[in-house]
Every structure is written in C-alpha cells, then in structure tokens.
Amino acid sequence: MMFRLSLLVAALTAMMSTSGAFSPSLAVGRSTFRATSTAVAPVRSSSQSKTELSMAASVDLKGKVAFIAGVADSTGYGWAIAKALADAGATIVVGTWPPVLKIFEMGMRKGQFDEDATLSDGSKMIIEKIYPLDAVFDTPDDVPEDIKNNKRYNGLDGYTISEVAAAIEKDYGKIDILVHALANGPEVTKPLLETSRKGYLAASSASAYSFVSLLQKFGPIMNPGGSALSLTYIASEKVIPGYGGGMSSAKAQLESDTKTLAYEAGRKWEVRVNTISAGPLKSRAASAIGKEPGQKTFIEYAIDYSKANAPLAQDLYSDDVGSSGLFLCSPMARTITGVTLYVDNGLHAMGMALDSEAMQR
C-alpha cells in the first residue's frame, strides 16, 4: 500500500526596512554583519520546535525587512524561519493564503501562537503585518470569476503576487529577505501514473513557478545583498512513494530554478537565491492529513524512516530549519547562492536503508 501525504500549505507563513541591505563591505576581506562575543545562546521553545542553540546571538538584522510567504500557523518551517529572523532583529511581514487568513488572524489575536512565538530573550515575535496572498495568481487579471465569488475570498482583494509586492513597497519601501514557504499539490495522494495533467500543472504552478513569480515581482524592491529562500524536499531527486501528484516534479523544478535564478537575480539585483531541503516534520497540517484508520500517516512513516536510517538518529525540529534559514538570509552567507542546503540529519547521503529486511542478520 502506498503511503499517503497531503501537502498542506496555506499561502503562509511568515516569511518576511527601509534601511540598508546586506551589501558587502568595500574593504577587502570584510563583511558587514556584526558578531557578538557569544556565538550561540540557549533558546526557549515549544515542544514542537525545540532546539538547544540559537544563531540569532551572532547575527544582527535590525533594520532589515523580511517577507515570508506561506505562514498560516506556528508549526511549519515558514514560521520557524520567521521566528529566527525576528530573533535576530528583522521586521517580519507575512503572506497568508486567503481561505485560512481569518483563522490565522483570529489565532494571533487570541494568543494561540504566543508560546511558539517566544524569542530567546523572552519577548514575543511580532508579525507587523499579514497580507492575503494567493501565489498561483500573478496579477488581478489572472483571478477567475469562481475565485472572486468564492466565499473564502469574500471581502478580500489585492492578494495576487504583483499586488502584494506593490503593497509592501508602499508600506516598507525596500525589503531585504524573501522567503517562499508554500506549496500545494491537489493530487498529492495519487501516484504519478495516475496524476492528471491539470493536477500536475497545478502542483508546478503553486509549488515551483510561484517562487519564480515572487522573485520577479519582489526583486525590484529588494536591497542589493538581499536573500531569497525557498523550501524543497528530497523527493525532488529520490523516489518517495506517497509523495505524488506531480509534487516530486515540482520540487525538482524548484531546485533547478534556484540555480538559474541565483545567476539572473545575482546579476540583476545583487540578490542571493538558495533553497533548503528539509527533512520530515510532524507539523499540525501534515499530521492531520492522509491518515487511514489504524495506520500511520505519511509523515509519521517518513519521520520513523529518517530516524532509523539517517546518519544522525535524532529528532528534526522546525527551529533547526529556522536557524539554517537565518544563516542563509544573513550576511554570514554573503558568498553563498544557488545552493540546495540539506537540513535532514544527513538522510540525503544514504544509499541503503539500514532497517531493510535485507539488512537483518
């Protein structure tokens, strides 16, 4: 039986001053980040995203503005990256998928995410503004009538990528960090051989081309030396049964595009472009989907497999990806672009399953 996953990504999280960017120093051999005497610091964090160390103490992002596209709750990687950036002093604004926008805003008002928003100094992460964002639409002309009349979009406008970029430019001028933490595959539970053309192209549009479009529209309002970051998955290069519907193809596109965009955006705007290949995380969304009575979900299988076979047999927390995202978006990575960074306890390096029956003696 094929494991099932449902890729739930609300145009989410948190991913995201008018002041200067991460431009390199004119002095030879020097960069512009300010290091403190403490390289790492203890962090308070929730049970779903706990780590023991924080990089924020060694990075100063005060005055930088970060836009994180695809944050809709506090359990995903987008939130974790936003939190790490906030801990380093960045101003955080996010884009959230319209159908879940009201739920997310209500949760924020009621303090449902307060525990997960706690920073290393005990203060709470502040999301300065939440923009409605549907990243499958580039301009208002792309929005079909059935979406405009959908009750989940009722009362909302300005949620296409070009409109959100214009709104952020009006509110903040330039930004320094762009994070793409969203994906969607309507037929993700189907094997590729059973995936329709419509489903395949929908996965590509929402999960891969959306990053191209975001960089197209936001690049002109990014400060030189800025950073664009996306999230990918090992299914882009290895067979992961259950991760279907064209999602593996979309992630392969995303990684290939990262290299091309690194060249083009680097030459055009002096912006770096990277992606993180994150290991499996038992987020609220992933845990709630694809579960059949009496059986584990896809994500539970993936987590168990990783712990049994990865070089580092330990839990992976969202803050681990958050810290890696902070590094890639900071001046410490000023010469790093076009990279797929694996944050998966080393699972990508393995070519043999240690827990396979064939390995049992």
Beta strands, then each sheet from edge to edge (+ up, - down):
strand 1: 12-15
strand 2: 65-70
strand 3: 91-96
strand 4: 127-132
strand 5: 175-180
strand 6: 222-232
strand 7: 272-278
strand 8: 340-343
sheet 1: 1+ 2- 3- 4-
sheet 2: 1+ 2- 5- 6- 7- 8-
end
